[in-house]
Amino acid sequence: MGEFELIARHFARAAPAGGAVVLGVGDDCALLQPTPGHQLAVSTDMLVEGRHFFAGAEPEALGHKALAVNLSDLAAMGARPLGFTLALALPAADEAWLAPFARGLFALADAHHCPLVGGDTTRGPLTLSLTVFGEVRPGRALRRDAARAGDDLWLSGRTGEARLALALRRGEPWARGELAAVQDRMDRPTPRLALGQALAATEGVRAALDVSDGLLGDLGHILQASGLGAAIDAEALPVAPALAALDAEHRLDCLLAGGDDYELLFTADPSAHAAVLAAGASAGVAVTRIGRLRSAPGWRVLDAQGHDLTIRARGFDHFAGA
Amino acid sequence: MGEFELIARHFARAAPAGGAVVLGVGDDCALLQPTPGHQLAVSTDMLVEGRHFFAGAEPEALGHKALAVNLSDLAAMGARPLGFTLALALPAADEAWLAPFARGLFALADAHHCPLVGGDTTRGPLTLSLTVFGEVRPGRALRRDAARAGDDLWLSGRTGEARLALALRRGEPWARGELAAVQDRMDRPTPRLALGQALAATEGVRAALDVSDGLLGDLGHILQASGLGAAIDAEALPVAPALAALDAEHRLDCLLAGGDDYELLFTADPSAHAAVLAAGASAGVAVTRIGRLRSAPGWRVLDAQGHDLTIRARGFDHFAGA
């Protein structure tokens, strides 16, 4: 048996019975049987060592995160996971890396009934590329272009902790607190799948996306796609205890432009307020109304007195800087 | 506009009207509407510079090949393409590379009505990861485990030219001939999509795969999955004119273990002989009966007198050697 087959063995598992998978890993293609009439939701991400994760990152957490960030895209669409593929370039076949990586990957896959249905493994600089598939009822997907002026702007969970974890790891001088309190928010994000599906089934919920590059930057995608603006109530933003020790400016930076949050940012008609809270409760995730959509383009961040705050935050561009 | 957005622009095109794409590039997920009742076929591949293609490879041909090898997996399943995703790591945003790469990629995508529906672009060592989706009628997919003893073994087109092109590029001493006569067989393989769909619709056609790692090595996958053996008639193997000048041993190596052929290898009940020829004719691809499946495990290669030939060829393992 070659090294190549040895690696493949870590990822070859029988497809679970009763799911959508007709034929799993091992043929030219996997075969899936989606629910009749449903639409297929597809998303892909690539993670490169040294760019999306530190060289030497703990492989079990990496296995979790690689899938989590993709599942988060399904969540943001309101889709139910069907399965995923994994393409993996590795510098060498290292059992001590592969075993925990597969463990982290499959623990999350199993928790969300999202089996691995196909893959490719090759030698190369450590790079992971996942593609996830889900299904959603026609017309129920939470698209970015579906927001309307007057919609409430909602956020699941809390933003900023992953950014603080990054700062603590890097030793950025403004960072305060214990890495242990926030590192899982960076290393093991929780895809909000149950919430996304509950929201897709809730009348009056309109646009959604997952916050991966910072709240304001990602809000901009909804605003651009929907041709709208927004006003955010800074005081309404939920603040994690770990962020309380930061100075106000860096705290706001973390909240509004942190990145790596994988929370859902979504809009809903004000009449859906109680239903949105109920969707959050059913999914076990806090949801907070943080602002409102407006006809006037651009975003504003307002303090408790309704005055504009100056925001220096900006989005994250994978090709910006070195 | 960031470098990142500049790159994304090369790949952002409106989804074609009338196809399966409900929502294309630009949201958290793409949305597709497969034909009701059909199964979804999915395959993924990763191509790494220096491993799957030469550093400095011509980008237009690379764009073609990256999609072609994935479409070939759909062809081998008998599936009709619905769309694909592309994850791309690039050392830098280089217009002179991106433009021809996108041209080669989209020319093939358009020819097969297989739109790009999602993607991810990041900085990193040049790596391409594609995932293709297709659809096939339930029960009609050409699976590797479907062969039966007594089936004819068929091959589309001809094998070996891509291997000769590699040898000429590398200057391997046994190689003879003009690179120009064979290089497109290595750089611009033709996915046999029309043939695969015609075969999936042909009664009596059973197992299939695409030959990417050499005929014998890939035949082994059908034999293993189906629990069978096979006898190949060496004299029946179609030989490209470019291989005629080689010594007999290297010619047979190219035919049986060349790699990068992307032809279909498939089995069919002998009663389907005429129907298989008709499927080939309808798809415009030559199909040749090259052997037969047997109950006894393993493969044999027989000369014109029915004697076993000694074959030194072996499969290609991406982790074998340096």
Interface residues (C-beta under 8 A of the other chain):
Chain A: G2 E3 F4 E5 I7 V22 L23 G26 D27 D28 C29 A30 L31 L32 Q33 P34 P36 G37 Q39 L40 A41 V42 S43 T44 D45 M46 V48 G50 R51 H52 D73 L74 A76 M77 A79 G83 T85 L86 A87 L88 A89 A93 V117 G118 G119 D120 T121 T122 R123 G124 P125 T127 S129 T131 F133 G134 V136 P138 A141 R143 R144 D145 A208 L209 D210 A225 D317 H318 F319 A320
Chain B: G2 E3 F4 E5 I7 V22 L23 G26 D27 D28 C29 A30 L31 L32 Q33 P34 P36 G37 Q39 L40 A41 V42 S43 T44 D45 M46 V48 G50 R51 H52 D73 L74 A76 M77 A79 G83 T85 L86 A87 L88 A89 A93 V117 G118 G119 D120 T121 T122 R123 G124 P125 T127 S129 T131 F133 G134 V136 P138 A141 R143 R144 D145 A208 L209 D210 A225 D317 H318 F319 A320
